[in-house]
Amino acid sequence: MSGAPWHVFGISQCPRCGADVPVAQLLRGGHRCDPAELEAREAEHLHARLAAVHVEIAEFLGSPAGRNRLAFARWCREHGR
């Protein structure tokens, strides 16, 4: 059983909150997301995005162009930062 996808057993993850929910309940719209779970999932998503921005900035600052303040300002503008 180990490694088998949950939906094989009639359970799937809610795409919005990540809770394990019976597939039938998801299909008929009977699942209601817990607001706390939605908030936690959004916080995880935002944390991952922030971590990615930190990596991007560190990579740029480690490059020859990153040592130039004007180049950094241009990079920020181009990347919507």
N, CA, C and O atoms as a Maestro MAE file, in Angstrom:
{
 s_m_m2io_version
 :::
 2.0.0
}

f_m_ct {
 s_m_title
 :::
 protein
 m_atom[324] {
  # First column is atom index #
  i_m_mmod_type
  r_m_x_coord
  r_m_y_coord
  r_m_z_coord
  i_m_residue_number
  s_m_chain_name
  s_m_pdb_residue_name
  s_m_pdb_atom_name
  i_m_atomic_number
  :::
  1 25 0.818 -1.199 0.000 1 A "MET " " N  " 7
  2 3 0.000 0.000 0.000 1 A "MET " " CA " 6
  3 2 0.852 1.250 0.000 1 A "MET " " C  " 6
  4 15 0.451 2.282 -0.538 1 A "MET " " O  " 8
  5 25 2.001 1.165 0.588 2 A "SER " " N  " 7
  6 3 2.890 2.317 0.666 2 A "SER " " CA " 6
  7 2 3.217 2.836 -0.729 2 A "SER " " C  " 6
  8 15 3.541 2.062 -1.630 2 A "SER " " O  " 8
  9 25 3.127 4.149 -0.897 3 A "GLY " " N  " 7
  10 3 3.446 4.765 -2.177 3 A "GLY " " CA " 6
  11 2 2.271 4.859 -3.130 3 A "GLY " " C  " 6
  12 15 2.381 5.525 -4.159 3 A "GLY " " O  " 8
  13 25 1.160 4.223 -2.832 4 A "ALA " " N  " 7
  14 3 -0.012 4.290 -3.705 4 A "ALA " " CA " 6
  15 2 -0.677 5.653 -3.536 4 A "ALA " " C  " 6
  16 15 -0.777 6.157 -2.418 4 A "ALA " " O  " 8
  17 25 -1.133 6.256 -4.639 5 A "PRO " " N  " 7
  18 3 -1.807 7.554 -4.515 5 A "PRO " " CA " 6
  19 2 -3.091 7.415 -3.708 5 A "PRO " " C  " 6
  20 15 -3.783 6.399 -3.776 5 A "PRO " " O  " 8
  21 25 -3.396 8.472 -2.933 6 A "TRP " " N  " 7
  22 3 -4.579 8.443 -2.063 6 A "TRP " " CA " 6
  23 2 -5.865 8.213 -2.840 6 A "TRP " " C  " 6
  24 15 -6.775 7.545 -2.350 6 A "TRP " " O  " 8
  25 25 -5.950 8.768 -4.066 7 A "HIS " " N  " 7
  26 3 -7.218 8.669 -4.785 7 A "HIS " " CA " 6
  27 2 -7.575 7.216 -5.113 7 A "HIS " " C  " 6
  28 15 -8.734 6.912 -5.395 7 A "HIS " " O  " 8
  29 25 -6.585 6.321 -5.079 8 A "VAL " " N  " 7
  30 3 -6.871 4.897 -5.302 8 A "VAL " " CA " 6
  31 2 -7.799 4.392 -4.208 8 A "VAL " " C  " 6
  32 15 -8.616 3.503 -4.449 8 A "VAL " " O  " 8
  33 25 -7.683 4.946 -3.021 9 A "PHE " " N  " 7
  34 3 -8.493 4.519 -1.881 9 A "PHE " " CA " 6
  35 2 -9.703 5.415 -1.667 9 A "PHE " " C  " 6
  36 15 -10.363 5.323 -0.632 9 A "PHE " " O  " 8
  37 25 -10.003 6.281 -2.633 10 A "GLY " " N  " 7
  38 3 -11.172 7.144 -2.528 10 A "GLY " " CA " 6
  39 2 -10.921 8.417 -1.740 10 A "GLY " " C  " 6
  40 15 -11.865 9.111 -1.360 10 A "GLY " " O  " 8
  41 25 -9.642 8.731 -1.489 11 A "ILE " " N  " 7
  42 3 -9.287 9.939 -0.755 11 A "ILE " " CA " 6
  43 2 -8.395 10.783 -1.663 11 A "ILE " " C  " 6
  44 15 -7.527 10.250 -2.355 11 A "ILE " " O  " 8
  45 25 -8.606 12.084 -1.660 12 A "SER " " N  " 7
  46 3 -7.769 12.995 -2.431 12 A "SER " " CA " 6
  47 2 -7.558 14.253 -1.603 12 A "SER " " C  " 6
  48 15 -8.257 14.482 -0.615 12 A "SER " " O  " 8
  49 25 -6.599 15.060 -2.007 13 A "GLN " " N  " 7
  50 3 -6.376 16.325 -1.316 13 A "GLN " " CA " 6
  51 2 -7.216 17.418 -1.940 13 A "GLN " " C  " 6
  52 15 -7.333 17.511 -3.162 13 A "GLN " " O  " 8
  53 25 -7.794 18.236 -1.094 14 A "CYS " " N  " 7
  54 3 -8.520 19.406 -1.570 14 A "CYS " " CA " 6
  55 2 -7.500 20.340 -2.206 14 A "CYS " " C  " 6
  56 15 -6.483 20.641 -1.580 14 A "CYS " " O  " 8
  57 25 -7.736 20.809 -3.426 15 A "PRO " " N  " 7
  58 3 -6.772 21.695 -4.083 15 A "PRO " " CA " 6
  59 2 -6.654 23.061 -3.407 15 A "PRO " " C  " 6
  60 15 -5.661 23.761 -3.604 15 A "PRO " " O  " 8
  61 25 -7.636 23.440 -2.629 16 A "ARG " " N  " 7
  62 3 -7.595 24.759 -1.972 16 A "ARG " " CA " 6
  63 2 -6.927 24.717 -0.612 16 A "ARG " " C  " 6
  64 15 -6.055 25.539 -0.332 16 A "ARG " " O  " 8
  65 25 -7.322 23.763 0.255 17 A "CYS " " N  " 7
  66 3 -6.806 23.764 1.629 17 A "CYS " " CA " 6
  67 2 -5.835 22.627 1.915 17 A "CYS " " C  " 6
  68 15 -5.138 22.653 2.929 17 A "CYS " " O  " 8
  69 25 -5.779 21.622 1.028 18 A "GLY " " N  " 7
  70 3 -4.840 20.524 1.209 18 A "GLY " " CA " 6
  71 2 -5.326 19.417 2.117 18 A "GLY " " C  " 6
  72 15 -4.591 18.461 2.365 18 A "GLY " " O  " 8
  73 25 -6.542 19.516 2.621 19 A "ALA " " N  " 7
  74 3 -7.071 18.477 3.512 19 A "ALA " " CA " 6
  75 2 -7.351 17.195 2.734 19 A "ALA " " C  " 6
  76 15 -7.733 17.237 1.564 19 A "ALA " " O  " 8
  77 25 -7.156 16.044 3.403 20 A "ASP " " N  " 7
  78 3 -7.519 14.760 2.807 20 A "ASP " " CA " 6
  79 2 -9.030 14.609 2.907 20 A "ASP " " C  " 6
  80 15 -9.602 14.642 3.997 20 A "ASP " " O  " 8
  81 25 -9.669 14.441 1.746 21 A "VAL " " N  " 7
  82 3 -11.129 14.427 1.676 21 A "VAL " " CA " 6
  83 2 -11.556 13.281 0.760 21 A "VAL " " C  " 6
  84 15 -10.885 13.010 -0.236 21 A "VAL " " O  " 8
  85 25 -12.668 12.599 1.081 22 A "PRO " " N  " 7
  86 3 -13.170 11.586 0.158 22 A "PRO " " CA " 6
  87 2 -13.443 12.198 -1.223 22 A "PRO " " C  " 6
  88 15 -14.021 13.279 -1.332 22 A "PRO " " O  " 8
  89 25 -13.021 11.495 -2.259 23 A "VAL " " N  " 7
  90 3 -13.177 11.989 -3.632 23 A "VAL " " CA " 6
  91 2 -14.637 12.311 -3.930 23 A "VAL " " C  " 6
  92 15 -14.931 13.336 -4.544 23 A "VAL " " O  " 8
  93 25 -15.539 11.461 -3.509 24 A "ALA " " N  " 7
  94 3 -16.966 11.692 -3.768 24 A "ALA " " CA " 6
  95 2 -17.416 13.025 -3.184 24 A "ALA " " C  " 6
  96 15 -18.204 13.745 -3.798 24 A "ALA " " O  " 8
  97 25 -16.918 13.348 -2.010 25 A "GLN " " N  " 7
  98 3 -17.285 14.612 -1.373 25 A "GLN " " CA " 6
  99 2 -16.741 15.791 -2.173 25 A "GLN " " C  " 6
  100 15 -17.422 16.805 -2.327 25 A "GLN " " O  " 8
  101 25 -15.522 15.661 -2.680 26 A "LEU " " N  " 7
  102 3 -14.954 16.732 -3.513 26 A "LEU " " CA " 6
  103 2 -15.749 16.908 -4.795 26 A "LEU " " C  " 6
  104 15 -16.025 18.033 -5.211 26 A "LEU " " O  " 8
  105 25 -16.119 15.789 -5.426 27 A "LEU " " N  " 7
  106 3 -16.828 15.851 -6.701 27 A "LEU " " CA " 6
  107 2 -18.209 16.476 -6.585 27 A "LEU " " C  " 6
  108 15 -18.645 17.195 -7.485 27 A "LEU " " O  " 8
  109 25 -18.889 16.210 -5.499 28 A "ARG " " N  " 7
  110 3 -20.241 16.766 -5.358 28 A "ARG " " CA " 6
  111 2 -20.256 18.115 -4.646 28 A "ARG " " C  " 6
  112 15 -21.320 18.681 -4.394 28 A "ARG " " O  " 8
  113 25 -19.056 18.632 -4.321 29 A "GLY " " N  " 7
  114 3 -18.966 19.957 -3.704 29 A "GLY " " CA " 6
  115 2 -19.353 19.991 -2.251 29 A "GLY " " C  " 6
  116 15 -19.721 21.045 -1.731 29 A "GLY " " O  " 8
  117 25 -19.279 18.854 -1.580 30 A "GLY " " N  " 7
  118 3 -19.686 18.787 -0.180 30 A "GLY " " CA " 6
  119 2 -18.607 19.194 0.807 30 A "GLY " " C  " 6
  120 15 -18.887 19.334 1.998 30 A "GLY " " O  " 8
  121 25 -17.384 19.387 0.342 31 A "HIS " " N  " 7
  122 3 -16.295 19.760 1.259 31 A "HIS " " CA " 6
  123 2 -16.246 21.266 1.451 31 A "HIS " " C  " 6
  124 15 -16.300 22.030 0.487 31 A "HIS " " O  " 8
  125 25 -16.144 21.677 2.685 32 A "ARG " " N  " 7
  126 3 -15.975 23.097 3.017 32 A "ARG " " CA " 6
  127 2 -14.612 23.243 3.677 32 A "ARG " " C  " 6
  128 15 -14.327 22.600 4.687 32 A "ARG " " O  " 8
  129 25 -13.788 24.082 3.105 33 A "CYS " " N  " 7
  130 3 -12.435 24.293 3.625 33 A "CYS " " CA " 6
  131 2 -12.484 24.997 4.978 33 A "CYS " " C  " 6
  132 15 -13.274 25.917 5.193 33 A "CYS " " O  " 8
  133 25 -11.634 24.549 5.866 34 A "ASP " " N  " 7
  134 3 -11.465 25.183 7.170 34 A "ASP " " CA " 6
  135 2 -10.697 26.491 6.948 34 A "ASP " " C  " 6
  136 15 -9.613 26.467 6.364 34 A "ASP " " O  " 8
  137 25 -11.227 27.617 7.395 35 A "PRO " " N  " 7
  138 3 -10.538 28.895 7.183 35 A "PRO " " CA " 6
  139 2 -9.107 28.897 7.732 35 A "PRO " " C  " 6
  140 15 -8.221 29.508 7.135 35 A "PRO " " O  " 8
  141 25 -8.878 28.235 8.841 36 A "ALA " " N  " 7
  142 3 -7.527 28.179 9.414 36 A "ALA " " CA " 6
  143 2 -6.587 27.410 8.495 36 A "ALA " " C  " 6
  144 15 -5.423 27.781 8.346 36 A "ALA " " O  " 8
  145 25 -7.087 26.340 7.879 37 A "GLU " " N  " 7
  146 3 -6.270 25.566 6.937 37 A "GLU " " CA " 6
  147 2 -5.946 26.386 5.694 37 A "GLU " " C  " 6
  148 15 -4.822 26.349 5.192 37 A "GLU " " O  " 8
  149 25 -6.940 27.130 5.197 38 A "LEU " " N  " 7
  150 3 -6.694 27.997 4.040 38 A "LEU " " CA " 6
  151 2 -5.627 29.037 4.364 38 A "LEU " " C  " 6
  152 15 -4.741 29.299 3.550 38 A "LEU " " O  " 8
  153 25 -5.714 29.619 5.538 39 A "GLU " " N  " 7
  154 3 -4.743 30.627 5.956 39 A "GLU " " CA " 6
  155 2 -3.347 30.015 6.092 39 A "GLU " " C  " 6
  156 15 -2.362 30.618 5.667 39 A "GLU " " O  " 8
  157 25 -3.263 28.830 6.677 40 A "ALA " " N  " 7
  158 3 -1.973 28.156 6.846 40 A "ALA " " CA " 6
  159 2 -1.355 27.812 5.495 40 A "ALA " " C  " 6
  160 15 -0.150 27.970 5.300 40 A "ALA " " O  " 8
  161 25 -2.178 27.344 4.571 41 A "ARG " " N  " 7
  162 3 -1.665 26.985 3.241 41 A "ARG " " CA " 6
  163 2 -1.175 28.229 2.493 41 A "ARG " " C  " 6
  164 15 -0.139 28.185 1.829 41 A "ARG " " O  " 8
  165 25 -1.910 29.330 2.598 42 A "GLU " " N  " 7
  166 3 -1.492 30.572 1.952 42 A "GLU " " CA " 6
  167 2 -0.190 31.079 2.570 42 A "GLU " " C  " 6
  168 15 0.688 31.567 1.859 42 A "GLU " " O  " 8
  169 25 -0.065 30.964 3.894 43 A "ALA " " N  " 7
  170 3 1.165 31.386 4.560 43 A "ALA " " CA " 6
  171 2 2.349 30.554 4.078 43 A "ALA " " C  " 6
  172 15 3.430 31.097 3.850 43 A "ALA " " O  " 8
  173 25 2.160 29.245 3.920 44 A "GLU " " N  " 7
  174 3 3.224 28.378 3.396 44 A "GLU " " CA " 6
  175 2 3.618 28.798 1.985 44 A "GLU " " C  " 6
  176 15 4.800 28.859 1.649 44 A "GLU " " O  " 8
  177 25 2.617 29.084 1.171 45 A "HIS " " N  " 7
  178 3 2.872 29.501 -0.210 45 A "HIS " " CA " 6
  179 2 3.660 30.817 -0.245 45 A "HIS " " C  " 6
  180 15 4.625 30.947 -0.998 45 A "HIS " " O  " 8
  181 25 3.248 31.775 0.562 46 A "LEU " " N  " 7
  182 3 3.941 33.064 0.599 46 A "LEU " " CA " 6
  183 2 5.362 32.917 1.137 46 A "LEU " " C  " 6
  184 15 6.282 33.583 0.663 46 A "LEU " " O  " 8
  185 25 5.537 32.046 2.124 47 A "HIS " " N  " 7
  186 3 6.868 31.809 2.675 47 A "HIS " " CA " 6
  187 2 7.783 31.214 1.605 47 A "HIS " " C  " 6
  188 15 8.945 31.605 1.496 47 A "HIS " " O  " 8
  189 25 7.268 30.277 0.820 48 A "ALA " " N  " 7
  190 3 8.062 29.670 -0.254 48 A "ALA " " CA " 6
  191 2 8.437 30.713 -1.313 48 A "ALA " " C  " 6
  192 15 9.564 30.721 -1.808 48 A "ALA " " O  " 8
  193 25 7.492 31.587 -1.656 49 A "ARG " " N  " 7
  194 3 7.784 32.644 -2.634 49 A "ARG " " CA " 6
  195 2 8.842 33.605 -2.105 49 A "ARG " " C  " 6
  196 15 9.733 34.022 -2.845 49 A "ARG " " O  " 8
  197 25 8.745 33.956 -0.831 50 A "LEU " " N  " 7
  198 3 9.724 34.849 -0.220 50 A "LEU " " CA " 6
  199 2 11.110 34.199 -0.204 50 A "LEU " " C  " 6
  200 15 12.109 34.860 -0.490 50 A "LEU " " O  " 8
  201 25 11.172 32.932 0.122 51 A "ALA " " N  " 7
  202 3 12.451 32.215 0.119 51 A "ALA " " CA " 6
  203 2 13.057 32.216 -1.284 51 A "ALA " " C  " 6
  204 15 14.269 32.366 -1.435 51 A "ALA " " O  " 8
  205 25 12.226 32.049 -2.302 52 A "ALA " " N  " 7
  206 3 12.714 32.059 -3.688 52 A "ALA " " CA " 6
  207 2 13.270 33.432 -4.057 52 A "ALA " " C  " 6
  208 15 14.280 33.521 -4.755 52 A "ALA " " O  " 8
  209 25 12.625 34.498 -3.599 53 A "VAL " " N  " 7
  210 3 13.115 35.855 -3.864 53 A "VAL " " CA " 6
  211 2 14.477 36.040 -3.203 53 A "VAL " " C  " 6
  212 15 15.380 36.630 -3.796 53 A "VAL " " O  " 8
  213 25 14.626 35.545 -1.988 54 A "HIS " " N  " 7
  214 3 15.915 35.669 -1.303 54 A "HIS " " CA " 6
  215 2 17.013 34.953 -2.078 54 A "HIS " " C  " 6
  216 15 18.128 35.463 -2.186 54 A "HIS " " O  " 8
  217 25 16.712 33.786 -2.614 55 A "VAL " " N  " 7
  218 3 17.693 33.039 -3.404 55 A "VAL " " CA " 6
  219 2 18.045 33.814 -4.667 55 A "VAL " " C  " 6
  220 15 19.219 33.932 -5.016 55 A "VAL " " O  " 8
  221 25 17.034 34.343 -5.354 56 A "GLU " " N  " 7
  222 3 17.281 35.124 -6.574 56 A "GLU " " CA " 6
  223 2 18.177 36.328 -6.293 56 A "GLU " " C  " 6
  224 15 19.120 36.596 -7.037 56 A "GLU " " O  " 8
  225 25 17.881 37.041 -5.228 57 A "ILE " " N  " 7
  226 3 18.669 38.226 -4.893 57 A "ILE " " CA " 6
  227 2 20.098 37.835 -4.531 57 A "ILE " " C  " 6
  228 15 21.046 38.479 -4.980 57 A "ILE " " O  " 8
  229 25 20.261 36.790 -3.727 58 A "ALA " " N  " 7
  230 3 21.609 36.346 -3.346 58 A "ALA " " CA " 6
  231 2 22.412 35.929 -4.569 58 A "ALA " " C  " 6
  232 15 23.600 36.238 -4.669 58 A "ALA " " O  " 8
  233 25 21.766 35.223 -5.509 59 A "GLU " " N  " 7
  234 3 22.461 34.814 -6.734 59 A "GLU " " CA " 6
  235 2 22.885 36.040 -7.542 59 A "GLU " " C  " 6
  236 15 24.007 36.104 -8.043 59 A "GLU " " O  " 8
  237 25 21.985 37.003 -7.663 60 A "PHE " " N  " 7
  238 3 22.322 38.198 -8.434 60 A "PHE " " CA " 6
  239 2 23.453 38.986 -7.762 60 A "PHE " " C  " 6
  240 15 24.395 39.423 -8.423 60 A "PHE " " O  " 8
  241 25 23.346 39.161 -6.436 61 A "LEU " " N  " 7
  242 3 24.367 39.935 -5.737 61 A "LEU " " CA " 6
  243 2 25.721 39.230 -5.767 61 A "LEU " " C  " 6
  244 15 26.755 39.887 -5.638 61 A "LEU " " O  " 8
  245 25 25.736 37.921 -5.932 62 A "GLY " " N  " 7
  246 3 26.975 37.174 -6.040 62 A "GLY " " CA " 6
  247 2 27.602 37.240 -7.422 62 A "GLY " " C  " 6
  248 15 28.736 36.799 -7.610 62 A "GLY " " O  " 8
  249 25 26.886 37.780 -8.381 63 A "SER " " N  " 7
  250 3 27.392 37.874 -9.749 63 A "SER " " CA " 6
  251 2 28.167 39.182 -9.926 63 A "SER " " C  " 6
  252 15 28.028 40.098 -9.115 63 A "SER " " O  " 8
  253 25 28.981 39.275 -10.981 64 A "PRO " " N  " 7
  254 3 29.702 40.526 -11.234 64 A "PRO " " CA " 6
  255 2 28.762 41.727 -11.399 64 A "PRO " " C  " 6
  256 15 29.066 42.819 -10.919 64 A "PRO " " O  " 8
  257 25 27.641 41.533 -12.064 65 A "ALA " " N  " 7
  258 3 26.693 42.641 -12.265 65 A "ALA " " CA " 6
  259 2 26.069 43.066 -10.938 65 A "ALA " " C  " 6
  260 15 25.705 44.231 -10.774 65 A "ALA " " O  " 8
  261 25 25.942 42.147 -10.001 66 A "GLY " " N  " 7
  262 3 25.311 42.444 -8.724 66 A "GLY " " CA " 6
  263 2 26.121 43.361 -7.836 66 A "GLY " " C  " 6
  264 15 25.601 43.906 -6.862 66 A "GLY " " O  " 8
  265 25 27.377 43.535 -8.159 67 A "ARG " " N  " 7
  266 3 28.223 44.412 -7.366 67 A "ARG " " CA " 6
  267 2 28.008 45.892 -7.736 67 A "ARG " " C  " 6
  268 15 28.507 46.783 -7.049 67 A "ARG " " O  " 8
  269 25 27.277 46.142 -8.804 68 A "ASN " " N  " 7
  270 3 26.994 47.491 -9.274 68 A "ASN " " CA " 6
  271 2 25.606 47.893 -8.782 68 A "ASN " " C  " 6
  272 15 24.624 47.227 -9.111 68 A "ASN " " O  " 8
  273 25 25.508 48.965 -8.004 69 A "ARG " " N  " 7
  274 3 24.215 49.374 -7.433 69 A "ARG " " CA " 6
  275 2 23.179 49.693 -8.497 69 A "ARG " " C  " 6
  276 15 22.005 49.361 -8.334 69 A "ARG " " O  " 8
  277 25 23.589 50.327 -9.575 70 A "LEU " " N  " 7
  278 3 22.635 50.650 -10.637 70 A "LEU " " CA " 6
  279 2 22.132 49.382 -11.304 70 A "LEU " " C  " 6
  280 15 20.955 49.290 -11.652 70 A "LEU " " O  " 8
  281 25 23.007 48.406 -11.485 71 A "ALA " " N  " 7
  282 3 22.588 47.136 -12.083 71 A "ALA " " CA " 6
  283 2 21.590 46.438 -11.169 71 A "ALA " " C  " 6
  284 15 20.634 45.826 -11.644 71 A "ALA " " O  " 8
  285 25 21.811 46.529 -9.849 72 A "PHE " " N  " 7
  286 3 20.875 45.907 -8.907 72 A "PHE " " CA " 6
  287 2 19.512 46.593 -8.970 72 A "PHE " " C  " 6
  288 15 18.477 45.927 -8.961 72 A "PHE " " O  " 8
  289 25 19.513 47.913 -9.034 73 A "ALA " " N  " 7
  290 3 18.247 48.649 -9.140 73 A "ALA " " CA " 6
  291 2 17.520 48.273 -10.428 73 A "ALA " " C  " 6
  292 15 16.299 48.119 -10.426 73 A "ALA " " O  " 8
  293 25 18.258 48.126 -11.522 74 A "ARG " " N  " 7
  294 3 17.666 47.720 -12.802 74 A "ARG " " CA " 6
  295 2 17.091 46.307 -12.693 74 A "ARG " " C  " 6
  296 15 15.989 46.037 -13.170 74 A "ARG " " O  " 8
  297 25 17.851 45.408 -12.058 75 A "TRP " " N  " 7
  298 3 17.395 44.022 -11.891 75 A "TRP " " CA " 6
  299 2 16.099 43.993 -11.086 75 A "TRP " " C  " 6
  300 15 15.163 43.275 -11.437 75 A "TRP " " O  " 8
  301 25 16.046 44.772 -10.009 76 A "CYS " " N  " 7
  302 3 14.831 44.820 -9.184 76 A "CYS " " CA " 6
  303 2 13.642 45.298 -10.003 76 A "CYS " " C  " 6
  304 15 12.555 44.726 -9.916 76 A "CYS " " O  " 8
  305 25 13.839 46.337 -10.792 77 A "ARG " " N  " 7
  306 3 12.770 46.875 -11.629 77 A "ARG " " CA " 6
  307 2 12.299 45.829 -12.644 77 A "ARG " " C  " 6
  308 15 11.097 45.648 -12.840 77 A "ARG " " O  " 8
  309 25 13.251 45.142 -13.289 78 A "GLU " " N  " 7
  310 3 12.911 44.140 -14.299 78 A "GLU " " CA " 6
  311 2 12.189 42.934 -13.715 78 A "GLU " " C  " 6
  312 15 11.386 42.302 -14.401 78 A "GLU " " O  " 8
  313 25 12.467 42.608 -12.453 79 A "HIS " " N  " 7
  314 3 11.863 41.441 -11.822 79 A "HIS " " CA " 6
  315 2 10.683 41.810 -10.922 79 A "HIS " " C  " 6
  316 15 10.181 40.974 -10.171 79 A "HIS " " O  " 8
  317 25 10.248 43.059 -11.004 80 A "GLY " " N  " 7
  318 3 9.077 43.477 -10.224 80 A "GLY " " CA " 6
  319 2 9.313 43.464 -8.730 80 A "GLY " " C  " 6
  320 15 8.393 43.242 -7.943 80 A "GLY " " O  " 8
  321 25 10.542 43.702 -8.353 81 A "ARG " " N  " 7
  322 3 10.880 43.669 -6.917 81 A "ARG " " CA " 6
  323 2 10.989 45.075 -6.386 81 A "ARG " " C  " 6
  324 15 11.266 45.267 -5.202 81 A "ARG " " O  " 8
  :::
 }
 m_bond[323] {
  # First column is bond index #
  i_m_from
  i_m_to
  i_m_order
  :::
  1 1 2 1
  2 2 3 1
  3 3 4 2
  4 3 5 1
  5 5 6 1
  6 6 7 1
  7 7 8 2
  8 7 9 1
  9 9 10 1
  10 10 11 1
  11 11 12 2
  12 11 13 1
  13 13 14 1
  14 14 15 1
  15 15 16 2
  16 15 17 1
  17 17 18 1
  18 18 19 1
  19 19 20 2
  20 19 21 1
  21 21 22 1
  22 22 23 1
  23 23 24 2
  24 23 25 1
  25 25 26 1
  26 26 27 1
  27 27 28 2
  28 27 29 1
  29 29 30 1
  30 30 31 1
  31 31 32 2
  32 31 33 1
  33 33 34 1
  34 34 35 1
  35 35 36 2
  36 35 37 1
  37 37 38 1
  38 38 39 1
  39 39 40 2
  40 39 41 1
  41 41 42 1
  42 42 43 1
  43 43 44 2
  44 43 45 1
  45 45 46 1
  46 46 47 1
  47 47 48 2
  48 47 49 1
  49 49 50 1
  50 50 51 1
  51 51 52 2
  52 51 53 1
  53 53 54 1
  54 54 55 1
  55 55 56 2
  56 55 57 1
  57 57 58 1
  58 58 59 1
  59 59 60 2
  60 59 61 1
  61 61 62 1
  62 62 63 1
  63 63 64 2
  64 63 65 1
  65 65 66 1
  66 66 67 1
  67 67 68 2
  68 67 69 1
  69 69 70 1
  70 70 71 1
  71 71 72 2
  72 71 73 1
  73 73 74 1
  74 74 75 1
  75 75 76 2
  76 75 77 1
  77 77 78 1
  78 78 79 1
  79 79 80 2
  80 79 81 1
  81 81 82 1
  82 82 83 1
  83 83 84 2
  84 83 85 1
  85 85 86 1
  86 86 87 1
  87 87 88 2
  88 87 89 1
  89 89 90 1
  90 90 91 1
  91 91 92 2
  92 91 93 1
  93 93 94 1
  94 94 95 1
  95 95 96 2
  96 95 97 1
  97 97 98 1
  98 98 99 1
  99 99 100 2
  100 99 101 1
  101 101 102 1
  102 102 103 1
  103 103 104 2
  104 103 105 1
  105 105 106 1
  106 106 107 1
  107 107 108 2
  108 107 109 1
  109 109 110 1
  110 110 111 1
  111 111 112 2
  112 111 113 1
  113 113 114 1
  114 114 115 1
  115 115 116 2
  116 115 117 1
  117 117 118 1
  118 118 119 1
  119 119 120 2
  120 119 121 1
  121 121 122 1
  122 122 123 1
  123 123 124 2
  124 123 125 1
  125 125 126 1
  126 126 127 1
  127 127 128 2
  128 127 129 1
  129 129 130 1
  130 130 131 1
  131 131 132 2
  132 131 133 1
  133 133 134 1
  134 134 135 1
  135 135 136 2
  136 135 137 1
  137 137 138 1
  138 138 139 1
  139 139 140 2
  140 139 141 1
  141 141 142 1
  142 142 143 1
  143 143 144 2
  144 143 145 1
  145 145 146 1
  146 146 147 1
  147 147 148 2
  148 147 149 1
  149 149 150 1
  150 150 151 1
  151 151 152 2
  152 151 153 1
  153 153 154 1
  154 154 155 1
  155 155 156 2
  156 155 157 1
  157 157 158 1
  158 158 159 1
  159 159 160 2
  160 159 161 1
  161 161 162 1
  162 162 163 1
  163 163 164 2
  164 163 165 1
  165 165 166 1
  166 166 167 1
  167 167 168 2
  168 167 169 1
  169 169 170 1
  170 170 171 1
  171 171 172 2
  172 171 173 1
  173 173 174 1
  174 174 175 1
  175 175 176 2
  176 175 177 1
  177 177 178 1
  178 178 179 1
  179 179 180 2
  180 179 181 1
  181 181 182 1
  182 182 183 1
  183 183 184 2
  184 183 185 1
  185 185 186 1
  186 186 187 1
  187 187 188 2
  188 187 189 1
  189 189 190 1
  190 190 191 1
  191 191 192 2
  192 191 193 1
  193 193 194 1
  194 194 195 1
  195 195 196 2
  196 195 197 1
  197 197 198 1
  198 198 199 1
  199 199 200 2
  200 199 201 1
  201 201 202 1
  202 202 203 1
  203 203 204 2
  204 203 205 1
  205 205 206 1
  206 206 207 1
  207 207 208 2
  208 207 209 1
  209 209 210 1
  210 210 211 1
  211 211 212 2
  212 211 213 1
  213 213 214 1
  214 214 215 1
  215 215 216 2
  216 215 217 1
  217 217 218 1
  218 218 219 1
  219 219 220 2
  220 219 221 1
  221 221 222 1
  222 222 223 1
  223 223 224 2
  224 223 225 1
  225 225 226 1
  226 226 227 1
  227 227 228 2
  228 227 229 1
  229 229 230 1
  230 230 231 1
  231 231 232 2
  232 231 233 1
  233 233 234 1
  234 234 235 1
  235 235 236 2
  236 235 237 1
  237 237 238 1
  238 238 239 1
  239 239 240 2
  240 239 241 1
  241 241 242 1
  242 242 243 1
  243 243 244 2
  244 243 245 1
  245 245 246 1
  246 246 247 1
  247 247 248 2
  248 247 249 1
  249 249 250 1
  250 250 251 1
  251 251 252 2
  252 251 253 1
  253 253 254 1
  254 254 255 1
  255 255 256 2
  256 255 257 1
  257 257 258 1
  258 258 259 1
  259 259 260 2
  260 259 261 1
  261 261 262 1
  262 262 263 1
  263 263 264 2
  264 263 265 1
  265 265 266 1
  266 266 267 1
  267 267 268 2
  268 267 269 1
  269 269 270 1
  270 270 271 1
  271 271 272 2
  272 271 273 1
  273 273 274 1
  274 274 275 1
  275 275 276 2
  276 275 277 1
  277 277 278 1
  278 278 279 1
  279 279 280 2
  280 279 281 1
  281 281 282 1
  282 282 283 1
  283 283 284 2
  284 283 285 1
  285 285 286 1
  286 286 287 1
  287 287 288 2
  288 287 289 1
  289 289 290 1
  290 290 291 1
  291 291 292 2
  292 291 293 1
  293 293 294 1
  294 294 295 1
  295 295 296 2
  296 295 297 1
  297 297 298 1
  298 298 299 1
  299 299 300 2
  300 299 301 1
  301 301 302 1
  302 302 303 1
  303 303 304 2
  304 303 305 1
  305 305 306 1
  306 306 307 1
  307 307 308 2
  308 307 309 1
  309 309 310 1
  310 310 311 1
  311 311 312 2
  312 311 313 1
  313 313 314 1
  314 314 315 1
  315 315 316 2
  316 315 317 1
  317 317 318 1
  318 318 319 1
  319 319 320 2
  320 319 321 1
  321 321 322 1
  322 322 323 1
  323 323 324 2
  :::
 }
}
